[in-house]
Amino acid sequence: MATEIKAPVFPESVADGTIATWHKKVGEPVSRDEVICDIETDKVVLEVVAPADGSLVAIIKGEGDTVLSDEVIAQFEAGAGAAAAPAAVEQAVAQTQAGAAPVVERTETVSDQAPAVRKALTESGIAAADVQGTGRGGRITKEDVANHQAKPAANVTPLSVAVGERIEKRVPMTRLRKRVAERLLAATQETAMLTTFNEVNMKPIMELRKQYKDAFEKRHGARLGFMSFFVKAATEALKRYPAVNASIDGDDIVYHGYYDIGVAVSSDRGLVVPVLRDTDRMSYAEVEAGIAAYAGKARDGKLSIEEMTGGTFTITNGGTFGSLLSTPILNQPQTGILGMHKIQERPMAVNGQVEILPMMYLALSYDHRMIDGKEAVGFLVAIKELLEEPAKLILDL
């Protein structure tokens, strides 16, 4: 007896999702807890797993279709996967084994395809009629387009491209990219955003890291990077300047008595900001391990909505991509964001002498409705002093 496969229950902040990828086809055997489908929301990619050993009987929502919370997306039948295949699939398999092409109902135009398939066809320049569909009712899937593209073309003369031809490619935004764009635009329009700058001598931190990084990794199983120093320095500075750790809710100011720092991470799907909770209680090793775990999840698209919800302050590191200076945009409803940048050796005046030091520009963007310039500058100077004298940071001075 077939059972319903439903979309996960989305949090209140997520209205709907989009079917990103079906990993299993109708009739294909699947094991219990194996991922059969990915649903992309404007925050994360959610995985749908098989409830038991068996196979899909029908796919109700195709790739690119919009789904609501707890909506039925497929029919599933427990048992041997091959035995659960519908009659049409069994007939196709039998015909294939006999050397005949499966009899499927073809859709010949790009406009008739699911959005994800239309995108793949448009980007590859392949006509829908040229692709053999293996989906339900002979529908074309993204895998069909990829397989067709990988096949060597027989008796086809390559098309010559005219010199100087101006080529364009139109690609729809992902849900995450749309959401990021909306939030960034809202931050620039709804806040009185201002940025103040300073610079920090990274030599003390670099020498400390060089001296203890091997012992640190051996003891804690985590690499000692620069981010843990910045997270701890920011936490201490937030204690001294609580307005930077606050948020604006309508006409109210909300002062947070805890320190949840978001760390901006770049992924293939776009910028995500997982949150380290209670950083004032975390050790340097816990901060480094937490950031490493979030970076891995971001690469694999495994971050949960809970891991990216909340946060009282954000740190973003454009220096990993070579940025020397930038003005980071606020992550609403937070009132401050710290921008780190590339470490670059520069001649600096030290006690009347010129020294070559590894310097980093720091940028603090803040909401001027909530934070005055005096507080913003004081906050940034506090971070600078703590990083240039890490003993103060470690000894809580």
N, C-alpha and C positions, 0 to 999 in steps of 0.2 A: 504494500500500500504506500502510495506516494505521500510524502510530508512536505510541508512548506519551508523554504529557506527564506528568512526575512533579513532585511537590513538591520544593523545594530540600532539600539535606541540612542539617538543623538542627544547630547547635552542641550540645555535650553538655549545656549548661545549659537547653536548650529541648526539652521532651518532645514537644510536638505543636503544631499550629496549627489555625486555623479559616479556611475559605474565606470571605473578606470580600465580594468582588465579582468577578463574571465580566464583563469588559468586552466580550467577544465572544460571540455566540450561535452555535449549531450552524449550519453552512452559510454563515456570514458571512465574506466575504473578509478576510484578515489578512496583513500584511506581515511579513517577517523582522524579528526583534527588537522587534516591537510588543508592548506589554503586553496580555496576554489575561486575566490573573487576579491578584488580590491575596490573599495569605495573611497573616492577622494572628496573631502570636504574642504572648506576654505581655511582649515587649520591643519588637519592631519590626514593621512591615508589609513583607513580602517580595513582590517582583514576579516573576511568571512570564511569560516572553516566548515568542513563537512561534519555533520553530527554523528556519523557512523561510517562504516565501510559500505560502499555502494556506488551509485552513479547518479548523475543528473538526468532527470527524465525530460525536463523542459527548462529553457531559460526564458523568463518572462521579461526581464529588463536587460536589454543589450548594452554593449559598451557605448558610452556617451549619453545614456539615458539618465534622467534625473530621478532620484528616489527619495522618499520621505522616511522619517524615522519609523522603524518597525514595519515597513512595507514589504510585501512578498516580492521576491526577485527571481525565484526559481522553484522548481519542484524536484524533490530528491526521493530516491527509493533505496532503502537499505538492502544489503545483500551483495551477491557477486556483481561487480561492476558491469561486466559484459552482458550478464543475464538481464540486467535492468534496462538495457538499451531499448528504445522504442522500435516499433516494427520498421519504420522508415530507415532508421540508422542501420538496423540489422540487414535490410535489403541492400543498402549502399555498400556495407562491408562485404556481403556475399558477392555482389557484382564486381567489386574491386578485386577480390580474391580470384574471380573467374577471368580476370583480365579485361573486364569491361569498365568503362568510366561510370561512376555513380550517377544515377538519374536524380538530378536536383532541379528545383525551380530556380531559374536565374533572374537576378535583377540587373538590368543592363546599364543603368545610369548612375553617375556619382551622387546626384541629388537624392536618390532613393536610399542611400546608405545611412548607417548610424553616424553621428558626428565624428566619433573617433576614427571610423573607417574613411569618412570623407576627407579628413585631415591627412591620413596616410596616403590616400590615392592622389590628393592634390599635390602633396609635397614630393611624391615620387614621380608624378607625371604619368601614371599608369591609368589606362581606361578600365572602368569597372567591368566591361564586357570581356576583357582579356584575363580576368582573374577567376580561378576556379574556387567557388565558395564551398566551405566545409561546415558552415554554421547551420543553425536551425532553418529548415526550409530552403537550404542552399544559399543562405545569406553569407556575405563576405565578412571575414574577421580581419583584424589587424595582422594576425599571423599569416593569413592567406596572402595579404599584400606583400609582407616581408619575404615570404617564401617565393612568390612570383618574381620579386625584384632580384632575388639571389640566383634565379635560374639563368643559365647562359642563353642569350637570344640566338635563335637559329635563322640564318639567311636575312639578317637585319643589318642594313647599312647605317653606321653611326651618323646622326644628324650633325651637320656642321653649325657652329654658332658664329654668327657674324661678329667681326671685330668691333668692339665698342658697344655691343648690345647691353642695354641696361636691364638687368634681371631683378625681379622682385619676388619675394615669397611672403605670403600672408599666413600667419600662424595664430590660431586663437589663444588667448591667455588661459593659463590654468586657473582653477578656482583659487588656489593659494596666491598666485601672482595678482589676481584681481583684488583679493582681500588686502594684501600688502599695499597695493596702490591706493585703495580706498582709505586705509588707516594713515598712510603717509600724507595724503592730500588733506585729510581731515586735521591732522596735527598742524599743518602749515596754515590752515584757514581758521582754526578754532582756538589757537593759543597765541600768546604774545611771546613767541620764541626768540631767544637771543642766545648767542654763543660767546663764551669767554675762553681765552687761551692761556697756556703757560707751557713751560718745558721742564723736563726732569732729567737729571743726570743718572743714567742707568748703570754706571760703573759699579756702585756698591752692590746692587742686586745681582749684576752679572758675575761679580767676583764671588759672592756668597753662593750663588747657584753652581758655579764652576767647582767650588771647593766641596760642596756637599751633595751634588746631584747623584753620584753613584751610590753613596751610602743611603741617601733618601730613597732611591728606587729599590735598593736591596731590602731596606727595612719595611717600606710601606707598599711595595709592588706598584708604585705609580711614579711617572716621570715628574720631575720638578721643573715646572715652566715658570713663565712670568705672570700668568693669569692669577695664580693663587695670591701673589703679593698684591696685585691690584684689587682683587676682591676683598682681601682683608683690610687693605688701606682704605678702600671706599667704605667698608663697613664702619671702621673707626671714625672716618670723617662724617658719615651719616649720623652717628651718635652725637657729634658735636654740633651739627647743623640739621636738626630734625625737619626743617622746612623742605630740604632737598629730598627727604624720604617720605614726604606727604603727597597727597593727591587732592584734586578738586572735584567735588561731586555737586553739581549745580551751584548753589550759593554757599555751600559748606566746604570747609577745609577738613580733610581727614588726615590726622596725624597717626602714623602707624608705629606701634610699639614693638615691631619686629623688623627683621632685615631679610627680605627675599630679593635676591639680586638676579636679574635675568642676564644671560650671556648670549649675545647674538651669534648665531651659527649659520653659515652659508651652506645650503644643500642644493642638489640638482633641481629641486622643486621651487626654490626661492629661499628667502631669509626667514628663519625661525628663531624664536627666543625662549628656550627652555629656562626654567627658574631654579636656582639653588635656594633651598629653604633654610631660614635661620642661620645665615652665614656667620653670625656672631658666636654661634656654638660649634661651628665646624673647624676642624683642624686644617692645616695646609694640605695634608695628604687627602683628606676627605674632599676638599675643594678640587684638587687636581683629578682625583678619581671620578668625581661627579661630572666635571667638564668633559673628560675623556669618554665617559659613558654616553653623555648627551651627544657628543660629536659623532660617535658610532651609530647611535640611533637615528640621527639626522641624515646620515649618509644612506642608511637602509630604509628610511621612511617609516621608522618604528616609534617615533615620539607620540605619546598619548596627549590628549587634550589637557588632562590634569597637569602634565608636566610643563605645559606652556601657559597655564592659566595663572593670573595674579602677577605678583612681582611689584616691588616698591621702587626699584631703581634698575637701570640697565647699563651694561658695559658692552661696547662694540669695539672690535679690533680690526681696523682697516689696514694696519701695518702688515698683517699676514699676506696681503695682496700687493704690498709696496707703496701704500698711500703715505705720503709725507704729512699731509694736513687735510682736514675735512671739517664740516659742520654737521654732526649727526642730528637726525630728526627725532623728536620725542616719541616715546612709545606710550601713547595715552592709556590710562589717565595719569600716568606718572608725570612728575614735574621736572625730572632731570635725567640726563643720559651722558655717560662719560665716553669719549672717543679716544682710543689708543692709536698710535701710529708707528710708522717704521722707525727703527733705531738707526741713527746715522751719525757717523763721527763728524764733529764740527770743532773748529778752534774756539775755545772759550777762555775768558779772562778769569784766572783763579789766583787770588792774592797778588795781583799785579803782574802775574806771569801768564803767558799763553799756553794752554794745554789742549791737546786733542782728546775730546771726551765723547763717549757714545750717548748722544742726546735723543730724547723723544719728545715730540710736541704732544701736549694733552689738550683736549677740547671738551668743555662742558656746555652742552646746550640745556637751557632751562626755561621754564615758563615764568615770564616776568610778572604775571598776574599774582603769582604766589611767592616768588623768590626775588629779593632785591639784589642789586649788583654786589653790594657788600658781602652778603651771604654767599653768593655764587663764587666770588673771587676767594673768599676765606676758605670755602670748601675745597677748591682746587689747590690752593696753597697748602692746605693740610695734607692732601694726598701727596703733593710734591715732597714735602718735608719728611713724611713717613717713609717714602720710597728711597729718598736720598740718605736717610738714617734708619735702616731697617731694624736696628737694635731697639729703637723707640717703639716700633710696631710690634716686635716680638715680646718686649717687656711691658707693653701696655703703658707707655709713658706719654 
